[in-house]
Amino acid sequence: MTPNVCVVGAGAFVPSRRVSNARIARAIPGWPAERIEEKLGIRERRFLWDFDESTGRALPPPEDDGHIYPATNTDMCEVALRKALEGSGVEARELDALFVVTCTPDAPHFNHDAMALHQRLGLREDAFALVVDDGCGGTTYVLDLVKKMMAGGRFRTVAVVASAFTSPLVNRDVYLDELPPGPGRTKALQGYLSMYVFGDGAGAVVLQSRETGADGAGILASFSGNAHGDLVIRKGGGLLKLPYQAGRSRPADMAFVVDGFRVARSYPEYMHKCLETVLEARPDLRGSVKRYYFHQPNKRVMDAFVSREGLSPEAVACNVDLYGNTSAAGMLILLAEDVETGRVRLGAGDVVLVAAVGANIHYGAQLIRL
């Protein structure tokens, strides 16, 4: 028998608050609602926090009201992870490591969100807890890392949680500013376009090394890589760009600003590389993939890629038109929703493919038999 790294549980949390294009366009003026849907294919997004349309500012829930849950990034991650653990039958104390993939943590330092989850779920003292500061390509990148670590025998059970928390970022002053032209970029980048794209959510998977046989369940092929390019720019917060460094910062430095042109150009290149690399490892399964879970920068970009690759749209999971771009969490949310509805079943032998590219630049893919 050959030990394989198996996906034994999946869970997700998506806020119930629906934010229409009309609402976000009133808060952060730039494009009208109709143009947002036309260009991005996004009709609405989900936010955990509400916002004031007249001021264009996020409205955090009161800190002294313990009845509001979830209210933070850590809370969303906790809900998703608890669901994944419950579905897997794995106890939290069995986890050897916990990785939280996010670029929107509740606190930026000292692995805050991962350590908070470690404490809340009662993980063992010797269980690792790390935040990986990454965006859209981070989940598949970390899954490849974890698979290789588990293959070495040190870890038997690992949880990977990914999240995106956009709603606290709603700020008209920040997202109506622009980034001036820079190296390799002749035009300014508008901050408001990024606020139209993203939504909140968290997803989680539990991975376990199990004896399943040479062609049983598990991650059958895995791959990740690095390239270099500013697909998403956020200059603020670093030592050279702290807000109080006079003359070194501007409002847009605190925004996550997407370079839409570079995303549209790089997405098909790296996503094709991801698909071909993992499928070349198992050419016998090329026609057996039941479901594809891709990073969804926006619906137009992803639909164009699906068409270019000749994939059946029905086989490609999609929720970006209703949830917005949930960054690193997107693929795990899609998988968890399919498991919940029975579209795919853990332990049933369904073959799925997960692929993503993003941030600056991480990319990767996994071919998995569930």
N, C-alpha and C positions, 0 to 999 in steps of 0.2 A: 504494500500500500504506500502511496506517495502523499505526503502532507501538502495540502493546498491551502492558499489564503482565500477563505470563503466569506462572502457577504451573508451574514446571518441575521441582520436586523437593519431596518431603515425607518426613519421618522422625520417629520417635518413640522414646522409651524409657519403659517402665513397669516398675517393680521386680517381681520375682517373688515377694516375700514377701507372702502373703495374711494379712490380719489380720481375724479374724472379729469379729462384734458382741460375742460373749461375751468375747473377750480384751480389747477396748478398754473394755468396760463394767467389767471387773474392775480395770483400771488406773485408769480415770477413772470412778468410780461416779456414777450419776445415774439414767439409764434402764436398765431391763433389756434384754437383747439382743433379745427379742421386740418390745419397744416401738420400738426403733430401726428395725427393718425395717418395722414397721407404719406408723410416722409418716413415715419418710424414704424407704422403698423401697430402702435400701442394705443389702445382705447382708454385704459385706466391703469392705475397702479395701486398697490396695497401699502398703506402706511400704518405704523403702530401709533405714532403721535399725530395729532391733528395740527392745523396751522391756521393763522388768522389771515384771510385773504386780503384784508385792507392794509395790513402792515407788512405782509410777506414774511412773517416770522413763525417759527415752530412754536407749538404750545405744549411744553412738557407736562405730564401729569404731576399733581402735587406730591412732594416728597413725603409728606406725613400721612398719606392715605395708603395704608397697607393692603387695602382691598383691590388696588389696581395691579393686576398681574396678568400677563407679562407687561413690563413697562420699560425694559432695557434690553440691550443686546445680549447680555448674559442670561436674562430671563428667557428670551426666545431660544437661545442655544440649549438651555436646560429643558424646555418643553420638548424640543426635537430629540435630544439625546435620551430623555426618559422614554419617549415613544419607541425609539430604536432599541433600547435595552429591553423594554417590555416585549416587543415583538420577537426578539432574539432568544429570550429565555436566559439571558446572561445577567448575572448580578454585577452591580457596579464595582464591587470589590474584586471581581475577576479581571478587571482592566489592568493591563500592564502599562498602558500609555494612553494619553488623551491629547489630541492635536485639534486646536481651534484655528480655522483658516478664516481670517477676516481682515479688512482694512478699516473697519469702523468699530473698534472695541470701545467699551465704556470708559476705559482708562488706557492711555497709550503705553504704559511702561510696566515692567516687572511681571509680564504674562498675566495681567490682572484677570481677564475673563476666564482663562483656562484654570487659574488657581482658584477662582471663585467656584467654578463648576466642580473642581476636585473636592473642595470642602463641602459643597451642598450635597453631592452624591455620596460622600463618604468613601472616596477611593483610598486605597492603601497608601501608606506613607511613602513607599518606594515606587509608586506608580508615577511615571513622568507626566507632567502637565505643561504644555507649551502652546503659546500663541504664535502662529505663523502669519506675519504681516504680508498678505497677498490678496490679489483681486481675482478676476474672472478665471484665470488659468490655474489658480492655486490649488484647487481641489484635486484635479488629476495629477498635478505635480507632486502633491503630498501623498496621494494614494500610491504612486510609483515608489516614492521614498519608503513608505510604510511596508509595502510588499517586499522590498529588498531587505529591510530590517527584520521582518518576520521570517524570511527565508533563512536568515542566519541563526534562528532558533532562540534569540534573546527574548522576543515577545511572542506570546501565544494569542493574546486578545487585545485589540486596539480599537479605540473609537476615534473617528474623524468627524468633526462638526464644522460646518461652514455657515457663514452668516453675512448679511448685508443689512445695514441700518441707516437708511437715507433720511427718514423723516426729521430727525433732529437737525439736519443740515439746512432745512428751508430757511433761507435768509436772503432777502431781496438785495441788500447792499453787496453781498458777496457774489451772488450768482448773476447779477446784472453787470458786473465788471467783466473785463475781458483780459486775456493774456496777449500781450503784444507779439508781433512776429519774432521768431527765434531761429536758431540754426536749423536749416532744412525746412523751414516753414515761412512762407512769404506773407501769409495772412494772419490776422489776429484770430484767436479762438474765443467764441462766445460761451460764457459760463452757463447761461440759461438753458442751452440745449441739453446739458448734462442733467439738470434737474428734471427735465421731462422724461428722461430715460429710466431712472432707477426706482426700485421699490424695496420694501423690507421683507425679510424672511430668513429662516434658518432651516438647514437640513442636516441629517446625521446618518452615519452608517456605523455598524459594529462589524469588525472583521475578526475572524478567528481561524487559526491554523487547525485544520481537521484532516484526518485520514480519509480520503474520498476515492482513492484510486487514480491512475494515470490520466484518465479522461473524465473525472468526476467534476463536481461543482468546484468553483473557485475562479480566481483571476488567471485566465489562460494566457494572456499576453499583456504586457504593460510597458509603457514608454513615456519618457519625458525629456524635455530639452529647454535650452536657454537661447534667446536671441536678445537683441538690444534695440529698443525703439520706444519713444514716449507716446504710447497709445493713450495713456491717462496721465495727466499731469496734476500733481498737488505739491506745491513748493513749500507751503507753510508748515511750521512746526520744527523744522530742522534747525541746527545751531546757526546756520548762515541766514535763516529766514524767519527768525522769531518775530512775532508782531511788534515787539518793542525795539527792534533793531532799526533805528531811524534811517529811512532812505533805502532799505533793503527789502521791504515788503509792500504789498498792495492787497486790497480786498480779495481779488481773484486767487491770490496765493493760498487762501484757505478753502478754495473750492476744489472738488474733483472735476477736472475739465477734460472731457473726452475729445481726442482729435478724431472726429468722425471719418475724415478721409483716410487716415492711416489705418483705422480699424477696418473699414470696408475693403481696403487693399490687402491687408495682412491676414484677415480672417480666413478667406478661402485658401490661401497658400499654406498656412500652418495647420488648418483643420484637415486639409487633404493629406498632408504629411502624417498627421496623427492617425487617420483612418488607414492609410496604406501601410504604415509601419506595423500596427497591431494585426492587421488582416494578413499581411505577408507571413507573419509568424504562424498563422493557422489558416492557410488558403482553403482548407476543406470546410471551413465555417463561413466563408464569404457570403453564401446564400442562405445562411441559417440565422442571421441576426434578426431577432423578433422586434427589438425596440432600440432606438438610438436616443441617447441623452446628451445633447449638445449644449455648450454655452450659448446663450441667446443675447447677443449684443443689442439687437432690436429685431423685430419680425422681418423687416425687409431684407436685411443682410443675411439672416439665417435662411429665409425662403429662397433667396438667390443661390446660396450655397447648396441647399438640398436639391434644387433643380439642376444645378451644374453637375452634381455628382450622380444624377440619375436615380436618386433614392425616392422611394414611395413616401409622400407626405404623411400618409396614415401611419407609417412605421416610426416617424420622428416625433417624439413627445414635444409639446410646445405649450407654454403658458405666459410667455412674455407679453402677449397682447392684453392680458388681464392683470398680471401681477407686476409688470415692469421687469427690468433687468435686475435680477437678484444676485448678480455677480457670482462669487464662488459658491453660493448656496444653490444656484439654479438647477444644476444637474441632480443634486441629492434630493431636492424638493420634487422634481419630476419623477425620480425613481420611487420615492416614498409614496407619492400619490398613486402611481401605478400599482404598487404592492397593495395599498389600501383598497383600491377598487377591484383588484384581482386581474388587472390587465397583464401583469406578470406575477409569478409566484416564487418565493424563495423556496429552494429545495425541489423545484419542479423541473429543473434542467433547462429553463429558458435561457437563450443566449442574448446578451445585450451588449451594447458598446457605448462607452462614455468618452467624450472628447471635449477639450476646451483649449482656448488660447486667450491670453489677456495680460493685463498689467504691462510690464515693461522689460522683457516679455518672457513669461513662463507658458509652456504648453505641454500637453500630455494626453494620453488615452489609455483606456483599459478595455480589453475584451473579456467578458465575464460570463461564466455559466452559473446561473443562480441556483 
